[in-house]
Amino acid sequence: MRPLRGLWWRTFAALVVCFGYQVPAQADATWPATINIGIQKGDPLVALRASGELEKAFAQHGVAVKWMEFVYGAPLVEAINIGDVDVGTVGATPPILAQAGAAPGVVYVASAPRMQKSYGLIVPANSPARRIEDLKGKKIAFAKGSQGHLFVLKALADAGLPASAVQFVYLNYSDARAAFERGFIDAWAVPDPRYADTELATGARTILSIGQLSVPQYGFYIGSREFAQRYPAALRLLFDVLDRQTALELAHPAQTAQFLSQNTGVRLEIWTRALPRLEWGVHYPLTDEVVKAQQDCADLAYREHVIPRKIDVREAIVDIR
């Protein structure tokens, strides 16, 4: 395993030289003593943590890097809210819940590319369901407050169905997987790499991908308003290193899948299936198109009583340029 890892990072280092990678000069900036980063299984920060490259970049400014892993977005938002995490990546739903609820200090600082195939609504291989309309009266599982929450709500709305047409079952990923395999639920909204894992293990079929929704869904990099306003240079450095490394990883999927398998405990065949579907990347500031799509999601959340009040997404954006 070690020789492969060494080969991968020698290759990466050579590619970095070819790309002319340099840490941006920020000599006059104020830097935190530590940057606390929240990650989830399928986001590009996982690979960045394993590489050690971010630590090298921040060491030049005397900044330590601390990582915390979360099962899904809602707990990550709470960690930002209480000050344990400075920045992390989530789907569309968690920051909407934060802004409308008890965590107004959580803000958007960057976006990921539009989600296309990294999130699927799946059914068992022997299910007669071929589209979401076939799930009327059935049980659909997702983690409450996750990206899957709005995915399912929007899918129902696109089909002209009210939320009451199905039964929502709120389960974390491990419980949902067990319920799916035992036939206790009829469908499951799940992201990669758990999505790929379930397909390979059970033969699950996809009846809808998130990119098929009528309104685009995006992932986001979020942080505390205080950190984003005080240390924008730290976030820019994080995103610069992340963006350059992600481009190299996506250009070499076989090596990346091998590297991730060695460093995450997730099998190689799962990463091999998931990587082509993952929308890795980072862009800031948020574009008008992204803001409009997220506002549409927030309005849907209000109409469906997921949040208690209407919100203006723009009020929760910090421009870190």
SULZI-V725632 format. One record per residue. N is the residue number from 1. RES is the residue in one letter. SS is DSSP state (A for helix, B for strand, O for the rest). Layout:
BEGIN
N|RES|SS, N|RES|SS
END
This chain:
BEGIN
1|M|O, 2|R|A, 3|P|A, 4|L|A, 5|R|A, 6|G|A, 7|L|A, 8|W|A, 9|W|A, 10|R|A, 11|T|A, 12|F|A, 13|A|A, 14|A|A, 15|L|A, 16|V|A, 17|V|A, 18|C|A, 19|F|A, 20|G|O, 21|Y|O, 22|Q|O, 23|V|O, 24|P|O, 25|A|O, 26|Q|O, 27|A|O, 28|D|O, 29|A|O, 30|T|O, 31|W|O, 32|P|O, 33|A|O, 34|T|B, 35|I|B, 36|N|B, 37|I|B, 38|G|B, 39|I|B, 40|Q|O, 41|K|O, 42|G|O, 43|D|O, 44|P|O, 45|L|A, 46|V|A, 47|A|A, 48|L|A, 49|R|A, 50|A|A, 51|S|A, 52|G|O, 53|E|A, 54|L|A, 55|E|A, 56|K|A, 57|A|A, 58|F|A, 59|A|A, 60|Q|O, 61|H|O, 62|G|O, 63|V|O, 64|A|B, 65|V|B, 66|K|B, 67|W|B, 68|M|B, 69|E|B, 70|F|O, 71|V|O, 72|Y|O, 73|G|A, 74|A|A, 75|P|A, 76|L|A, 77|V|A, 78|E|A, 79|A|A, 80|I|A, 81|N|A, 82|I|O, 83|G|O, 84|D|O, 85|V|O, 86|D|O, 87|V|B, 88|G|B, 89|T|B, 90|V|B, 91|G|O, 92|A|A, 93|T|A, 94|P|A, 95|P|A, 96|I|A, 97|L|A, 98|A|A, 99|Q|A, 100|A|A, 101|G|O, 102|A|O, 103|A|O, 104|P|O, 105|G|O, 106|V|B, 107|V|B, 108|Y|B, 109|V|B, 110|A|B, 111|S|B, 112|A|B, 113|P|B, 114|R|B, 115|M|O, 116|Q|O, 117|K|O, 118|S|O, 119|Y|B, 120|G|B, 121|L|B, 122|I|B, 123|V|B, 124|P|O, 125|A|O, 126|N|O, 127|S|O, 128|P|O, 129|A|O, 130|R|O, 131|R|O, 132|I|A, 133|E|A, 134|D|A, 135|L|A, 136|K|O, 137|G|O, 138|K|O, 139|K|B, 140|I|B, 141|A|B, 142|F|B, 143|A|O, 144|K|O, 145|G|O, 146|S|O, 147|Q|A, 148|G|A, 149|H|A, 150|L|A, 151|F|A, 152|V|A, 153|L|A, 154|K|A, 155|A|A, 156|L|A, 157|A|A, 158|D|A, 159|A|O, 160|G|O, 161|L|O, 162|P|O, 163|A|A, 164|S|A, 165|A|A, 166|V|O, 167|Q|B, 168|F|B, 169|V|B, 170|Y|B, 171|L|O, 172|N|O, 173|Y|A, 174|S|A, 175|D|A, 176|A|A, 177|R|A, 178|A|A, 179|A|A, 180|F|A, 181|E|A, 182|R|A, 183|G|O, 184|F|O, 185|I|O, 186|D|O, 187|A|B, 188|W|B, 189|A|B, 190|V|B, 191|P|B, 192|D|O, 193|P|O, 194|R|A, 195|Y|A, 196|A|A, 197|D|A, 198|T|A, 199|E|A, 200|L|A, 201|A|A, 202|T|A, 203|G|O, 204|A|O, 205|R|B, 206|T|B, 207|I|B, 208|L|B, 209|S|B, 210|I|A, 211|G|A, 212|Q|A, 213|L|O, 214|S|O, 215|V|O, 216|P|O, 217|Q|O, 218|Y|B, 219|G|B, 220|F|B, 221|Y|B, 222|I|B, 223|G|B, 224|S|B, 225|R|A, 226|E|A, 227|F|A, 228|A|A, 229|Q|A, 230|R|A, 231|Y|O, 232|P|A, 233|A|A, 234|A|A, 235|L|A, 236|R|A, 237|L|A, 238|L|A, 239|F|A, 240|D|A, 241|V|A, 242|L|A, 243|D|A, 244|R|A, 245|Q|A, 246|T|A, 247|A|A, 248|L|A, 249|E|A, 250|L|A, 251|A|A, 252|H|O, 253|P|A, 254|A|A, 255|Q|A, 256|T|A, 257|A|A, 258|Q|A, 259|F|A, 260|L|A, 261|S|A, 262|Q|A, 263|N|A, 264|T|A, 265|G|O, 266|V|O, 267|R|O, 268|L|A, 269|E|A, 270|I|A, 271|W|A, 272|T|A, 273|R|A, 274|A|A, 275|L|A, 276|P|O, 277|R|O, 278|L|O, 279|E|O, 280|W|O, 281|G|O, 282|V|O, 283|H|B, 284|Y|O, 285|P|O, 286|L|O, 287|T|O, 288|D|A, 289|E|A, 290|V|A, 291|V|A, 292|K|A, 293|A|A, 294|Q|A, 295|Q|A, 296|D|A, 297|C|A, 298|A|A, 299|D|A, 300|L|A, 301|A|A, 302|Y|A, 303|R|A, 304|E|O, 305|H|O, 306|V|O, 307|I|O, 308|P|O, 309|R|O, 310|K|O, 311|I|O, 312|D|O, 313|V|A, 314|R|A, 315|E|A, 316|A|A, 317|I|B, 318|V|O, 319|D|O, 320|I|O, 321|R|O
END
